[in-house]
């Protein structure tokens, strides 16, 4: 059952539409468009004045914006609210009510108004075709409005799309008429070439274009526009070449509807912003030129006209192939709550979190601030959690590994920067590495090899993978204990001192991943296997009878704790407790993240199974809070607070919490909650895992937060794509490209699961030992189906 958002539960919905790394427009819960982020960066407060409307001739008050009421929080929270929201269309008549639902990547809005003789629905979407990263990376969006005559009389109607120039920066801008539509433009300059932008809108049928709006001051243009719309006036005009350009433009389509008849009007939108001002990081000398990011689609299209014509030409096939994914995904009989959590976070792939540069390589922020990306560089330890791209767009994910190992890794030392520069280019290597990111990259390298079955690709990167692992051993385990003991940077933006399960789990996984890759290439691996065996044994020493913990250590290491520049109170605290920002005997929700990632990649039995399960159960027992009313969080409380529920990053059930534990420890992150939830399910504790997922989705119910943007350090935060692991956790479905084997868990009743291989996607129906694969797109090279539990 698909969730339907009504009333105030749709007030905070902002549903991303656009291509991977191509820019975003949000379809809001009431049917409006906003957060126009077309300029290769987030612009989440960019809500241009544009709207669709319907006029019903002969009906009193029969002209309405095709939206439900403006969310009440806009009255006070929106930009310019203190000035009365000038420059908006919020004062125009709208439908009485509406409801929002989604089957990714399609969002559906139904509008209702008992005073009108029509029913209206609209669908917003953009292409999304797993394994076809190119057609999924286009600056395209579609709106499909369906009108049904609910009366017993014929109706004479006029649909219109109306927009002030949504990309205007200065007066070097305007609008041009195109076939059945209009194309807005903003010119660039020699000093500000990134100002150049184009935004085109057209209908897939004949339309009249009014590109000669009234040019006046104050509120004249919108006042005159509404006068025209409310009288059903249809204009087909534009200003002369030498005249001041129109402030906006309208597209009008008149049509008749007989009783119970329906009609769908399709509006296509494209944008073309070829140059940006986006660039991050320091670089080596030979790359000092001030090059800036350019989106991938500029390698495909020369101009805005080419872009828009391609959308018109390929609309039917792209819709067909996108619908194939939606039908396959929602054919699944998995718990609707899990499908909701997975699909909601696929929206991240359509947000400005994702960029794809001109040569096709993927790059990403961690999330989106209002006006810029948050935390740059495809951050390796954050992307350890994200599971969706590796399975849906494996070519793009392999590109991330290539960037990590061949561009951002020192070819001599093996030091790997955990943040990639943009445009992608070699960095300076003067910062610390992230243990979880660097070691997780080796596990992900193994994962990509297994998914693709491409041993030649793995062999090409193998020397750099070895260099990376050798660096990690020398840097963090110089005495070959088998655990990470030296101070190690990690996803919490601090260094842990001493052995602890989170990063040592990554270490064990990386060692075994490298052993398996070495075996496949018939290359020496004895050192790494012996380190793994030693580490597995030593890992047991981190178990306190309930869960794995940290043995905080700051003496007897190669590294020394330098406190000479600290203030007096910090020095006193460190002398008493040791380094700041540790967790010690705390119960860390991320304790098994390295083991989780390894198991998802196909590496099993890395540590004692009974202690693993005990740790997972302890994490739920101690860290899950049904209410946060009594929880103290001096850090960032906005992710969850008050009477909301969820999983804390860490607790100290035995009363030994450090005075200054690691930063963020009192927070709740959905990416970690999904990681724990899916791991619980993988180990048979389905109900506890489901409880965690339910807590997340209750917090993101549309009333307080956007259900389609789970945030952490910015909106559409990448870590939340750990939710994709729920599909495997609940079904056991995994594809091995090396053996072309599909593994699935035995079921008592018939179940249907979504499956995606590197060459196609579809479903598998399973009942007992019987299974049937149905392709929906491409071909799935499956030679064998392995049913677990037989």
URGI-V126160 format. One record per pair of residues at least 6 apart in sequence whose C-alpha atoms are under 6 Angstrom apart, sorted by the first residue. I is the first residue (numbers start at 1). J is the second residue. Records with the same first field share a line. If there is no record, write none. Layout:
I: J / J
This chain:
4: 100 / 101
5: 99 / 100
6: 99
8: 703
9: 702 / 703
10: 29 / 702
11: 29 / 71
12: 702 / 705 / 706
13: 28 / 29 / 702 / 706
14: 26 / 27 / 28
15: 26 / 27
16: 24 / 25 / 26 / 350 / 351
17: 24 / 25 / 26 / 125 / 126
18: 24 / 126 / 139 / 140 / 141 / 350
19: 136 / 137 / 138 / 139 / 350
20: 137 / 349 / 350
21: 354 / 355 / 356
22: 137 / 138 / 139
23: 37 / 38
24: 37 / 38 / 351
25: 35 / 36
26: 33 / 34 / 35
27: 33
29: 100
30: 67 / 68
31: 67
34: 47
35: 43 / 44 / 45 / 46 / 47
36: 46
37: 43
41: 352 / 372
42: 352 / 371 / 372
43: 370 / 371
44: 370
48: 166
49: 88 / 164
50: 162 / 163
51: 161 / 162
52: 65 / 66 / 160 / 161
53: 64 / 65 / 66 / 159 / 160
54: 63 / 64 / 158 / 159
55: 62 / 63 / 157 / 158
56: 62 / 157
57: 156
63: 230
64: 93 / 94
65: 94
67: 94
68: 94 / 95 / 96 / 97 / 98
69: 94
95: 113
96: 113
97: 111 / 112
98: 110 / 111 / 112
99: 109 / 110
100: 108 / 109
101: 107 / 108
102: 108
105: 125
106: 124 / 125
107: 123 / 124
108: 122 / 123
109: 121 / 122
110: 120 / 121
111: 120
117: 150 / 151
118: 148 / 149 / 150
119: 147 / 148
120: 146 / 147
121: 145 / 146
122: 144 / 145
123: 143 / 144
124: 142 / 143
125: 141 / 142
126: 140 / 141
127: 136 / 322
128: 136 / 322
129: 136 / 322
130: 392 / 393
131: 392 / 393
139: 270 / 271
140: 269 / 270
141: 269
142: 267 / 268
143: 266 / 267
144: 265 / 266
145: 264 / 265
146: 263 / 264
147: 262 / 263
148: 261 / 262
149: 259 / 260 / 261
150: 260
151: 259
152: 259
153: 259
154: 257 / 258 / 259
155: 256 / 257
156: 256
157: 254 / 255
158: 253 / 254
159: 252 / 253
160: 251 / 252
161: 250 / 251
162: 249 / 250
163: 248 / 249
164: 247 / 248
165: 248
168: 186
172: 186 / 187
173: 185 / 186 / 187
174: 184 / 185 / 245
175: 183 / 184
176: 182 / 183
180: 202 / 203 / 206 / 207
181: 201 / 202
182: 200 / 201
183: 199 / 200
184: 198 / 199
185: 197 / 198
186: 196 / 197
187: 196
188: 195 / 196
194: 275 / 276
197: 272 / 273
198: 271 / 272
199: 270 / 271
200: 269 / 270
201: 268 / 269
202: 267 / 268
203: 266 / 267
204: 266
207: 252 / 253
208: 236 / 251 / 252
209: 236 / 250 / 251
210: 235 / 236 / 237 / 249 / 250
211: 237 / 238 / 249
212: 237 / 238 / 239 / 246
213: 246
214: 221
270: 308
272: 304
274: 298
275: 294
276: 293
278: 292 / 293
279: 292 / 422
280: 421 / 422
281: 421
283: 427 / 428
284: 427 / 428
293: 423
294: 357 / 358
295: 356 / 357 / 358
296: 356 / 357 / 358 / 360
299: 358
301: 307
324: 776
328: 762
329: 754
332: 752 / 753 / 754
333: 751 / 752
342: 723 / 724
344: 708
345: 721
348: 716
353: 364 / 365 / 367 / 368
354: 364
355: 363 / 364
356: 362 / 363
363: 378
364: 377 / 378
365: 373 / 374 / 375 / 376 / 377 / 378
366: 374 / 375 / 717 / 718
367: 374 / 713 / 714 / 715 / 716 / 717
368: 374 / 714 / 715
369: 714
374: 714
377: 419 / 420 / 421
379: 418 / 419
380: 418 / 437
381: 436 / 437 / 491
382: 719
385: 719 / 722
386: 719 / 721 / 722
387: 721 / 722 / 724
388: 724
390: 397
405: 464
407: 426
408: 416 / 417 / 426
409: 415 / 416
414: 467 / 468 / 471
416: 433
417: 433
434: 489 / 490
435: 488 / 489 / 490
436: 490 / 503
439: 506 / 510
440: 506
442: 510
443: 510 / 513
446: 513
447: 601
450: 736 / 737 / 738
451: 736 / 737
452: 737
453: 737 / 738
476: 484 / 485 / 486
477: 484
482: 531 / 534 / 535
483: 504 / 535
484: 499 / 504
485: 498 / 499
486: 498
487: 495 / 496 / 497
488: 495 / 496
489: 495
496: 582
497: 552 / 553
498: 551 / 552 / 553
499: 550 / 551
500: 549 / 550
501: 591
502: 591 / 592
505: 594 / 595
506: 594
508: 532
509: 598
511: 528 / 532
515: 525
536: 607
542: 548 / 549
546: 614
547: 615
549: 585
550: 584 / 585
551: 584
552: 584
580: 660
581: 660 / 661 / 662
582: 661 / 662
583: 661
586: 651 / 652
587: 650 / 651
588: 650
589: 619 / 649 / 650
623: 647 / 648 / 651
624: 646 / 647
625: 645 / 646
626: 645
627: 643 / 644 / 645
628: 641 / 642 / 643 / 644
629: 642 / 643
633: 666
645: 695
646: 695
647: 668
648: 667 / 668
649: 665 / 667 / 668
650: 665
670: 720
671: 719 / 720 / 722
674: 722 / 723
675: 722
677: 689 / 692
678: 726 / 729
680: 689
681: 689 / 729
682: 729
700: 706 / 707
701: 707
709: 715 / 716
710: 716
711: 717
731: 745
732: 744 / 745
733: 743 / 744
734: 742 / 743
735: 741 / 742
740: 782 / 783
741: 782 / 783 / 784 / 785
742: 785
743: 785 / 786 / 787
744: 787
745: 787 / 788
746: 768 / 787 / 788 / 789
747: 767 / 768
748: 768
749: 767
750: 766 / 767
751: 765 / 766
752: 764 / 765
753: 763 / 764
754: 762 / 763
755: 761 / 762 / 763
759: 778 / 779 / 780
760: 777 / 778 / 779 / 780
761: 775 / 776 / 777
762: 774 / 775 / 776
763: 773 / 774
764: 772 / 773
765: 771 / 772
